[in-house]
Amino acid sequence: MGCRKGLPGRQCHAALYGVPHLSKAIPANTAASVKQRLLNRAKAQKEDFNLLLTKYALERILYRISQSAHKEIFVLKGALLFELWTEQTHRPTRDADFLSQGENSLERFQKIFREICELKVADDGLRFDPASVKAERIKEDQDYEGIRVTFLGYLEAARLPVQIDIGFGDAITPAPVETPFPTLLEYPAPLLFAYPRETVVAEKFEALVKLGRANTRMKDFHDLRILASLFSFDSQALSEAIRRTFERRKTAVPIGALPTALTSEFYEDETKQKQWDAFISKNKLYIDPIPLREVIAAISSFVLPILPPPAPQDLPDLQWEPSGPWMAMPAHSTTTTE
């Protein structure tokens, strides 16, 4: 079994999605073979089989997007990024999230996904029904409107609903990077443009600040803690991503005032405790039961020291290694020759 470098403890030795466990010979009934291999995996790793089927459907629609003429207009975001970065589920999801560009009409994206569903690719056992494609408006708040596309996939008789949520207009800092997405079996990997981690932090922190006590998005608290515990960051790059995201979303950066969502009043609130406990319970196969107080403390030490100051030159060059704290960048040693 492979080991994922840079991941701690039990995460290091978790199964790698891209490592084939069975013969690559293509059976007469690919769908039946795929379904059986996924069932074997679910039993061996004590995973939810229905969730694993959904994960496979999402992976293969990502592959079709990456092979389509529309690849360039989609940038992957959301929970699937953690699968991409670590090849491990840190928070299960039943949908894929993208940032897109251009005209955000329902008709345009309905047509795009019908074409993607019809795309001919190497047999991976799945078929997607172009006639089932529907598009509707989604509105998270008064400032942001997106599009939700839904359709059906089939693996033998198994009916797999697919949901794609598409947003528009956000700032991505630094630029998106084309990255291969890990596969559950031995089929070709999707190669997609993906959000940088800095922008993921910036958008989730902006939501915490903007929503304040009304925030019920416990997944954002979890995701920020995971980002801080698993990855390295540069203070200048992260601060710039925060500045651009807050500016684009017309939210004031909380300089000199602690955001409500990071206060003791928030994490000691009985309703917030119940919301956090419900989130942990729902995802107990993937998430350790860490108190909300500890999660918020970790987020505070990660984000607050590098909030963009009024004068950008006032921010020191700092480096964050997994779990922190922020440390001064080591001075480059110089040598002289005589």
Summary of the structure (lengths in Angstrom):
residues: 338
radius of gyration: 21.4
end to end distance: 51.5
largest distance: 77.1
contacts: 984
relative contact order: 0.12
helix: 43%
strand: 18%
